[in-house]
Amino acid sequence: MAGAAALGFLIVLEVAARRYGLPGPMTNQAKEVISAPASGPLLYAGMALMMVVLTWRQRFIAVGAAIGIDVAFLLVRWAADAEVTDGHSFGNGALWVILGCAVIAVTRRTGQERVLLLKGAGLGLLLVAGRKTGDTWLLITSKTRPMVLDEYVATADHALGNPSWVVGRIVEATGPVGAHVLDWVYVQLAVAAVVVALYQLRNVAAQGRFPRHHLVRTFLVIGLLGPAIYMIFPVVGPVFTYGTGAFGTGGEPWAVANLWPDTPPPAGPPHPVPYDAITPRNCMPSLHTAWATAIFIHSRRAPRILRYAGTFWLIATLSATLGFGYHYGIDLVAGVVFTVTIEAALRSFDRGWDRTGIRLVAYGAVVFAAILISARWLPMQMAAHPWAFGPLLILAMASVVYGYARTTAGWDRDGTPVPPDLPGQLIVSPRPTARREHAASEYATSERD
């Protein structure tokens, strides 16, 4: 059912992209079977996810095949003198291995072994398709939303002290080294997620099934829902509206003023402003912040080195989103609330909806909606009273985080751990006296799945 829904969504997005003369996610993915991939590391990350269902011997064969295919493609491109201008010179091999495993599952495997291998190949392809889907969504936002609401968000951001301008000057002071480190962290966010996901899925091959809840699922839900908010609240970011654009290119013909990061914009009456049909309207909420927050949450039960890495990735991502002028401060606040609410909804769905889960998700949704409504309809009041609205924004975000931490801790205390084949999951019975029977029923259901 989930696979059919994902396929249907991809088809709808493909048709929508074609209406604007753009290649859709399925077309872009199909091109990478032969052409230079747009993201080689992501394709290898998808293959790594797929390999959680393989034995160690099969993994070595898969990696060797992927590298061999990439070397062959590289030699052909070199012989043909084909330059790679908009992608990576590697990654085709990883995609071929994923597709090959799917073919093997259909033609050479049966029963549970076929299902598990298809799930692994589907998981790897979903990671890559999620990236392609996001890229298509962003192109659609630029074509369908000619007016942007940056002046509203920039005015509301006075309540937080214009953090993008502050962090932007700090990043400039660090020179090229700091900028390169943050840029690498920002670009390779999906690879960091795969590292945490691989830890969560490390026992899939031995146990013959996937856990119900893991980081990849949260990532995909964030990527599915986030761009829909962009359509409602189109914002391009301070470096584009108040600067020269990313890397000093673009932005200026459409910029309101060239102020970032030296001079915060005045808190005048905001109004929608026109922008080009190329720059994505992908600021509110900050999905990079949302994904980094998801990595942080899911790394809390990992070994110490992954916990440290999750913390570093969150801090570095927040610094990059602000320091490069890609986001306003309020975008980050909304991104944290957005992720925590999604994570609460997924966990509530897994354990069975009850009053605490419904209350937590509803509260997060209300806070998220209030942030958007305030930025759109109360920006002048927020700028005029920063000492009231600034702490209120932070407290609202902190209350959602605290509510999630307290509620899930309660679920963990009251729940019964699942069998070892479902790491990190907790099955919670609505009646404490029926925990053992409930856990046994869930385990039997997972056996059938």
N, C-alpha and C positions, 0 to 999 in steps of 0.2 A: 504493500500500500504506500509506504513512504517513498519507495523507488518510483512508483507510478506518478506520485504527486510531484516529485522532483523533475521527472522527465516532462510532465505536462507543463510545469513552470518554465523549464528551459525552452520548450517549443513556443510558448506564449511570448517569452522575451525575445526569441529569435524573430518571430513575426513582427513584434513591435519595433525591433531594431531595423528590420528591412524597410519599414514604412518611412524611416528617416534616412534611408540610403546607407545604413551602417551594417557591417557584418555582425551577426549575433554570436552568443557564446559558443554554440555548437559549431558554427563555421570556423571561428577562431581556433577552437580546440582541434578540429579536423585538419586544419592547415599545418599544425605542429607535428603531424605524423611524418611530414616530409620537410617542411620549411624550418628555418631556425626558430626555436622556441622563444617566446617572449620572456620566459622565466625558467631557466634550466634548473636552478636550485629547488624551485617549487615542485617540478616534476620528479626530481629525485626524492624530495620529501614525501610526495604522494606514493612513490614506489616503496619507500621505507614503511609507510603505514600499511600498504598492501602486504608486505613481507611478514607482518606479525602473525599471519595465518600459516606461514611456511615453516618447515623444519630448517635446521641450520644448514644442512647440505643443500636444500633447495634455495636458501638465501644466497649462499655463495655462488650457485649457478646463476641466479637471477642478476646479481650484481655484475658478475663476469660478462653475462650476455649484454647487459645495458652498456657497460663500458666498451665492449667490442663493437656494438652497433654505433655508438657515438664516434669511436675512432674511424669506422668506415665512412660515416657521414662527413666527418672532418676531412678525410682524405679526398673524398669526392668534391667537396666544396673547394678545397685547395687546388685540386686539379682543374676544376672549372673556373677558378679564379673568382669565385662568388664571395663577395664581401658580406659580412654580417653587420648590418648597420642599426637594426632596431631590435635585436634580440641576443640570445646567447648561442655560442657555437656548440653547446652540448645540451642534452635533455631529451633528444629524440629517442635514445636508447631506453630511458626510463619509461617513456610512454609506450613504446613497443612492448616492453616486458609486462607492463600492466595489462595491456590489451591481449597479449599472448596468454597470460594467466586466465583471463576471462574466457578465451577460446578453449583452453585446456579444460577449464571447469565444465563447460557445456559439452565438450566432445569426449573427454577422457575420465571424468569423475562422475560419481553417482551419490545419491543420498546426502547425508550430513556433510560429507567431505566436499561435495559440489557446492552446497549452500554456503559453507564457510569460505571457500575460495572465491565464490562470487561476491560475498559480502566484503572480503578483503579488497578485491579489485574495484568494487563499487566505492569503497571508502577512499581509496587512492584517487579514483577519478572524480569523486565528489569534491575533494580538496582542491583539485585543479579547476574543476568546473565552477566552484564557488568563486575563485579568483576571476575567471572569465565572465561569470555572471555579474560580479561587482563592477568590472570594467565597463560592461555594456550598460548597466544601470547608470553609471556616472556619465557616460556619453548621452544617454537619454535625458538626464537632468539638464545637461547643458543645452540640449536642443529644445526642450519643452518649457524651460523656466528662464525666459529672457531677463526678468527682473530679479534682483537679489536683495536680501534683507540685511546686508552687512551693517548698515548704519544703525539699525535697531540693536543688533548684538553688540556692536562696538560701544554704543551709548550705555547699554545695560552693563557692559564689562567694567565701567568705571566703579561699580560697586565692589569689584574685586581688585581694584588697583591697576587695571590694564596689564595683567601679567604677561601677555605676549610681548609687549614692548619691553618690559623689564628683563625677561629671560632672553629675548632677542639680543639685547645689548650685552648680556653675560656671555652668550654663545659667540658673539662677535669678538669679545675680549679673549676668549680661549684660543682664537686663531684657527688655522686649518685642521689641526689635530683633533680638537674637540668637535668641530663640525663633521669631520669624516667619521668619527666614532658614532656620533648620534645618527648620522645618515645611514650607516650600516645597520644599526639597531632598528631604525625605523623601517628600512626596506625589507629586512629579513625577519619580520615579526612572525610570518607563517612558519618559517623554519624553526623558530624557538618554540612555537606551539607544538610542532611535530615532536620535538624532543620530549616535552612533558607528556604528550599523548602516547609516545612509544613506551614510556615508563608505565603508564596506566594500562596499556594493552600488552604488556610484556608476557603475560601468561595465556594469551588467547590460543596459540597453537597447541599448548599442552592440554588446555581445558576444553577446547573444541567449541567455544562460544565467546561472544563479545560481552563485556559488561553493559548494563543498561545505560549508564551515564558516564560519559567521558568528555574530554575537552573538545574533541572534533565536533561533537554534536552541538555544543554551545557555540563554537565558532561559526558553524553553518547557520544556526538560527539568527545569530547577530548579523551575519552578512545578508540574510534574507530579509529581515525586518528593517534594518538600518536605512537602506536606500529609500524605502517608502517614506521615511520621515524627511529625507532630503527633498522629496517632491512637495511636501507640505511646507517645509521651512528652508528654502534655498539660500545658502550662504557660501561664498567662495573663499573667505579667509582674509586676514589683515594684510598679508604680503601681496595679495592681488588687488584688494580694494584701496589700500593705503600705501602701497609700495610699488616695486618694479616687477613683481611676479617672481616665481620660483627661479633661482639661479640667475636673477637679473634679467630674465627674458619675459616679455609679455607684461600684461597688467597696465602699463602706463597709459595707453590710449583710453582705457576704460577706468582707470583708477580715479577715485574721488580726489585724492591728493597724495603726494609722495612724502609720507610722514613716518612710515615704519622703518626701523624700530626706534628712531631718535625722539620723535615728538608724538605723544598720545593725541588722538583725535579730539576735537572739541565736543562737548556734550550738547550739541545743538539739536533742534527738533529733527528726528530721523524721518526718512522717507525711502521707499524702494528706489533702487538705481538700476539702470540697464547694464548688462555685461555681455561679453562675447558669447558665441555659440560653441566654444571649445572647452573652456575651463569648467571642470565639474563643480557642482553645487554640493560639496560633500563635507560640510563642517558641523552641522547641528543634527545629531550629536557626533562627537569625535569617535569614529569606530576604531581608530588605532588605540585610543584610550580604552574603549570597551574591550577590545581583544586582549590588550595588555593586562587589564583587570581580570579577565577570565583566566589568563595564564597564571597570574598571581594566586587567584583563588584555588585553582586546581593543583598548584605546586605545594600547597600547604601540608599535604600528607606525604610528600615525596621525601627522599633523602635530603640531608642538609644542603648539599651542593646545588640541588635543583631548587630548594627554597630560596637560597641566596640568589640564584640566577633569575628566578621569578621576580624577586624584589628588585634586582638590578634592572630587569627589562621593563618593569613598570615605571620606575623612576626615570630611566633613560628615554622611554617613549614619551612620557609627559614632558620632559625637557625638550625633546625634539619637536613635538607638535607645537609647543609654544615658541621655542627658540628659532625655528625656521619660519615662523609666521603663518603656519598652516591653519591654526585654530585660535579662537579666543578662549579666555579662561572659562567662561560659562559653558562652552562646548565640552570641556573636560568634565565639569561637574555633571552635566547631563549624561555623558558617556558612562560614568561610573554608575549612576542610578539606573541607566538603561541595562547594563550588564547584570548588576545584582538582581534586578527584577526578573530578567530572563532566567538567570540561574535558579532563582527561587521557584519560578514557574516549572522549570524542568524537573527539579528535585521533588516538587509537590506532585507533579504528574507521575513520577516514578513510584512514590510511596503511597499514592492514593490521596485525592484531594480531601482536606478536612478544613475545619474552621481556621486553624493557625496558618495553613498554607494559603488559603484564599485571602485572609486578612493581610498577610505579608505581600502577596503579589498585587493586591488592590492598592495597598498603601504606596508601594513603589511606583505603580502606574500613575497614581494621583500626583505624587511628587514630580515625576517626570513631566506630566502634562502641565503642572503649575510652573515649572521652569520655562517651558516653551511659551506659555501664555504670558508670563511676566516679561520675558525678553521681547515679545511682540507688542504687548499692549501697555506695559509699564516701564519702558526704558528710561524715560525722563525722570520719573520718580526714583528709580533705582540709582541713577547717576546723581540726583540731588541729595539723596540720603544714603551714602555708601556705608556709614557706620551702622545702619540698621539692616539694609538689604544684603550687604556683604556677609556678615556673620549669619544672617538668616539662610542664605544659599548654602553655606558650608554646613550649618547645623542640619538643614534638610537632607543634604547628601549623607552626612554622618549618621542621621537617624535611620536611614534606609540600610546603610551598612551594618549598623549596630543591631537593627531588627533582624537582618539576615543572620548575622553571627549568633545572636542569642537564640533565635528560633531553630536554626539547624543544629546548634549545640544541644538543644533540648531533644530534637529528633534523635540525635546520636545517643544520648543518654538513655532514652526510653526505648530505642529500637533494639532489634535482635540482629546481630551480624549475619549476613548471608553466607552460604557455603563458600569455600575458598576460591571457587571458579569465577566469582563475581567480585573482584577486589574493589574495596572502597565503597561498595553499595551497602545501604542499610534498609532492611525491610521492617517497617513499623506497623504494628497491628493497631487498629483503632481501639481495641479492647486489650489492656495489658494481660488479662487472664487468658487471652487466646493467641498469645504471641507464637507459641510453639506450633500450633496448628496453622496459623497464618503463614509462617516461614516455610513450613513443609509444603503448603499449597503453592506458594510462589516458586519454590524450587522445582516442583513438579511441572509448573507452567513453563519455566525456563528450559526444562528438559525437552518439552514438546517443541518449543521455538527453535 
